[in-house]
């Protein structure tokens, strides 16, 4: 029975693009574990049946991606505090017979900065570009780490205001027109928008207005060097790409399913980079 329970998954629709099997497959091999991790395409209409059958089908848990991150809320027994605050579930696991829905994106974001920009949380005010689901995870991480001045900048002001109201003290909402003045004393600039992704070229903000101590990070990892990061690097600013967030967010789930805490290594990073280059 224990052998059968060492099965995990990632579900989405579509799902073929997911790098999660590459990440978890690497760790299973590194730890010489007999478990498995597979990508499964689950249409929205089939989601309730899939989740209800996890135990019967021998799964110990898995990851959830678009478009199921919110729909799965109604299908689990308990939601962890991070998922509750962020409003999305990306990881499922069992505690006894209880199916728990959690969110590890905030952990992944913070751990990536911990690795490449230690001390980032004490660097000063944070400016967050965008107000979608990814922004919610980033704001949760910033608040958890004690950042007291978080400025959300979005094309649609009302969406930024919704996040301000959701997360409370220390959050302010701003239109894009105000971004340059907001950068004057910022210690961290985070891009959560799709600007800079392949096929969506553009600069979400000009990092030239940032102080010398500022750190710039982009959660986009295709391309690895986004226009924002390239512009920030040209200014001599500390830059952190988005791939580490993807790698680090996978750690807590693997530990829950397979009872080993894996490490994000240069070998894993290079493995995923090679996979991205070949796609």
Buried (B, 14 or more C-beta within 10 A) or exposed (E): EEEEBBBBBBBBBEBEEBBBBBBBBBBBEBBEBEBBBBBBEBEEEEBEEBBEEBEEEBBBBBBBBEBBBEBBBEBBEEBBEBBBBBBBBBBBBBEEEEBBBBBBBBBBBBBBBBEBBEEBBEBBBBBBBBBEBBBBBBBBBBBBBEBEBBBBBBBEBEBBBBBBEBBEEBBBBBEBEBBEEBBEBBBBBBBBBBBBBEEEEEBBBBBEBBEEEBBBBBBBBBBBBBBBBBBBBEBEBBBBBBBBBBBBBBBBBBBBBBEBEBEBEEEBBEBBEEEBEEE
